[in-house]
Amino acid sequence: MLTRAQVLDPLVQHRTDEIIVTTMGATRPWGRISDSDLDFASADSAMGHAADLALGIALARPDRTVVCLNGDGSMLMTLGTLATVVGSGATNYVLFVMDNGVFEITGHQSVAGSEQIDYAAMAEATGFQRVLFFEDARSYAESVEEILTQPGPTFVHLLVEPGSEGPISRNDREKGRYLRTSLADWSRTFKAALETKD
Amino acid sequence: MTEILHTLVTAGITHVVGLPDNTSAPLFDALSDHLWLRLVTVTREGEAFAIASGLWLGGASPLVVIQNTGLLESGDSLRGTATRMGAPIPILVTGRGYSKMKEAALTPSDLRERDLLTRGDVDSVALLTEPTLEAWGIPFERCQAEDDPSTVLARTIESARSNERPTAVVMARGLT
């Protein structure tokens, strides 16, 4: 099983111009180690819709790789998005499911069916081009560069330890810059950055 | 359907995101192999708003097309993405139940009491659609039998852009 840092640190090291969409438990930790205008927190509302939001960005920008750092609870809320991703034909899309088996933000209540669900098998059955499963940090770290550069859609299922992230807010006490402003304002910052970095 | 497609192309719409119903099915059929407009078919209507919001973030110009039943399913997705982001996303809502509502001499302003919502000759979704849009803070226009769908749709797209917020047209009639 990986820690969250063991998931995110190799990703920030190998990232070049990829767009990163975070949600729930990954939001604050990513904001602590990354300070890019191409980060987007789908965090304070519309739970479960990070994966489909990221797909929209990927469809608009086929020249960029879009990575969504999803949780297992969030994934279960929109399982149909797995089919939508494949049906859309997007190849520049990477969906991480950081599976800790609990709703961490609300205090570690169990996610329904968490002991039995095989997310990688679901993604494979749906038709994802590449499906990867990791439960140890070393093999994951060795694969990150390939995950970011090979054509997808790619699904990455990671078994991670529950952390201790609490509810996410948007205010200037947050360390991540993308949480220190409103969703509307950050959306415009993100759009402008994407346009100028063409 | 040619006029609707012409309106979308002229307005610079790049993607249509949604799920078909009997009213919008001809539009989805026409979009399946359209030269410029890309169709993204979702599995549930709430997805449409998140995907459309992502498309807008990426510089595209999407239109959401869903039935009013699916609109009711989409509440938190619409609120938490397009509305919170101030994303200028036009929404074409096909209006199931409007003809029954008209035949029963009812309007969306009628009190939504138990007896009305349980009547067999009334499709309650038509009674709930416009009050729901009002409650969610979504500006909308109803397109009725005497209106031209393309004209009203063009106006909705322009309104969404000028006001920087999701804006709906409720089709209380067919698309052609």
Contacts between the chains, C-beta under 8 A, distances in Angstrom:
chain1	res1	chain2	res2	distance
A	40	B	57	7.1
A	42	B	50	8.0
A	42	B	81	7.8
A	44	B	80	7.9
A	45	B	76	7.4
A	45	B	79	6.9
A	45	B	80	3.2
A	45	B	81	7.6
A	45	B	84	5.7
A	46	B	50	6.5
A	46	B	76	5.8
A	46	B	77	5.3
A	46	B	79	7.2
A	46	B	80	2.6
A	46	B	81	5.1
A	46	B	84	7.7
A	47	B	76	7.6
A	47	B	80	7.6
A	49	B	46	7.0
A	49	B	47	7.4
A	49	B	49	7.8
A	49	B	50	3.8
A	49	B	77	5.4
A	49	B	80	6.8
A	49	B	81	6.1
A	50	B	50	8.0
A	52	B	42	7.7
A	52	B	47	4.6
A	52	B	50	3.9
A	52	B	51	5.0
A	52	B	54	7.2
A	53	B	50	4.4
A	53	B	51	7.1
A	53	B	53	5.8
A	53	B	54	4.3
A	53	B	57	7.8
A	53	B	81	6.3
A	54	B	54	6.2
A	55	B	51	5.7
A	55	B	54	6.2
A	56	B	17	7.8
A	56	B	50	6.7
A	56	B	51	4.0
A	56	B	52	6.3
A	56	B	53	6.2
A	56	B	54	2.1
A	56	B	55	4.2
A	56	B	56	7.6
A	56	B	57	7.0
A	56	B	58	6.7
A	56	B	60	7.9
A	56	B	62	7.6
A	57	B	54	4.3
A	57	B	55	7.4
A	57	B	57	5.4
A	57	B	58	4.4
A	58	B	54	7.6
A	58	B	58	7.7
A	59	B	15	6.9
A	59	B	38	7.4
A	59	B	40	6.6
A	59	B	51	7.4
A	59	B	54	7.5
A	59	B	55	6.0
A	59	B	58	7.3
A	59	B	60	7.3
A	60	B	14	7.9
A	60	B	15	7.8
A	60	B	54	7.0
A	60	B	55	4.7
A	60	B	56	7.8
A	60	B	57	7.2
A	60	B	58	2.6
A	60	B	59	5.6
A	60	B	60	3.9
A	61	B	58	4.4
A	61	B	59	7.0
A	78	B	44	7.6
A	78	B	46	7.5
A	78	B	47	6.3
A	78	B	50	8.0
A	80	B	42	7.4
A	80	B	43	3.0
A	80	B	44	5.3
A	80	B	47	6.6
A	81	B	43	7.2
A	81	B	47	6.0
A	83	B	43	5.4
A	84	B	40	7.4
A	84	B	41	7.5
A	84	B	42	5.3
A	84	B	43	5.6
A	84	B	47	6.0
A	84	B	51	7.3
A	87	B	41	6.3
A	88	B	40	5.8
A	182	B	84	7.9
A	183	B	84	4.6
A	183	B	85	5.5
A	184	B	84	6.6
A	184	B	85	5.5
A	184	B	86	4.1
A	187	B	57	6.1
A	187	B	85	4.4
A	187	B	86	7.0
A	187	B	87	7.0
A	190	B	57	5.9
A	191	B	56	7.9
A	191	B	57	5.8
A	191	B	59	6.8
A	194	B	57	7.4
A	194	B	58	6.6
A	194	B	59	6.6
A	195	B	59	6.4
